[in-house]
Amino acid sequence: MVVCKALQRFGGVFDLEAVMPEWSCRGFPVFPGGERCLRSGHDNGTNGFFIALFIRKEIVCPLVEEASKVKKQQRRTQAKPVTLK
């Protein structure tokens, strides 16, 4: 439930990444991506745990990219030539 709420709130910023694909006890598919999580319990000889791995999405903003290009171009055109003596 906590993972589902986090994805609802921050899904535009984070993706749920698969954790340890070789681990056999996966999360239940009660929310999109639930099977990417890990879970364990007494049947696995543990006291129980649950792991969800959130990875920050690469945020690409066209306005920021354009502003960066403009700044680089301005630096190139404003650079003073160096004269060697």
C-alpha positions in Angstrom: 0.0 0.0 0.0 2.8 2.4 0.8 4.6 1.7 -2.5 1.4 2.2 -4.4 0.7 5.6 -2.7 4.3 6.7 -3.3 4.0 5.8 -7.0 0.7 7.7 -7.2 2.3 10.8 -5.6 5.8 10.6 -7.2 5.2 8.5 -10.3 6.3 11.3 -12.6 9.6 11.5 -10.8 10.4 7.9 -9.9 10.1 4.5 -11.5 9.9 1.2 -9.6 12.9 -0.9 -10.6 13.1 -4.7 -10.4 15.2 -5.8 -7.3 17.3 -8.9 -7.5 15.6 -10.8 -10.3 17.0 -14.1 -9.0 15.0 -13.8 -5.8 12.0 -16.1 -6.0 9.6 -14.4 -3.5 8.3 -11.4 -5.4 5.8 -8.8 -4.3 2.2 -9.4 -5.1 0.8 -7.8 -8.3 -1.8 -5.8 -6.3 -0.5 -2.6 -7.9 1.3 -1.9 -11.2 4.9 -3.1 -10.7 4.3 -4.9 -7.5 6.0 -8.0 -8.8 9.2 -6.0 -9.1 9.5 -5.8 -5.3 10.9 -8.4 -3.0 9.2 -9.9 0.0 10.2 -12.6 2.5 8.6 -14.1 5.5 8.8 -17.0 8.0 8.6 -19.5 5.2 12.0 -18.2 4.0 13.6 -18.3 7.4 13.4 -14.6 8.0 11.3 -12.4 10.3 9.9 -10.8 7.1 10.9 -7.9 5.0 9.8 -6.0 1.9 12.0 -4.1 -0.5 11.0 -1.6 -3.2 13.6 0.1 -5.3 12.7 3.6 -6.6 14.9 5.0 -9.4 14.7 8.7 -10.2 13.6 9.2 -13.8 15.8 11.3 -16.0 13.9 14.5 -16.3 14.3 16.2 -19.7 12.9 19.7 -19.9 13.0 21.2 -23.4 13.1 24.7 -22.0 16.1 23.9 -19.8 17.9 22.2 -22.7 17.3 25.2 -25.0 18.5 27.7 -22.4 21.7 25.6 -21.9 22.3 25.6 -25.7 21.8 29.4 -25.8 24.2 30.0 -22.9 26.9 27.8 -24.6 26.5 29.7 -27.8 26.7 33.0 -26.0 29.9 32.0 -24.3 31.4 31.0 -27.7 30.5 34.2 -29.3 31.6 36.4 -26.4 35.0 34.7 -26.0 37.8 37.0 -26.7 40.4 35.8 -29.2 43.8 35.1 -27.7 46.7 36.6 -29.5 50.1 35.0 -29.2 53.2 37.2 -29.2 
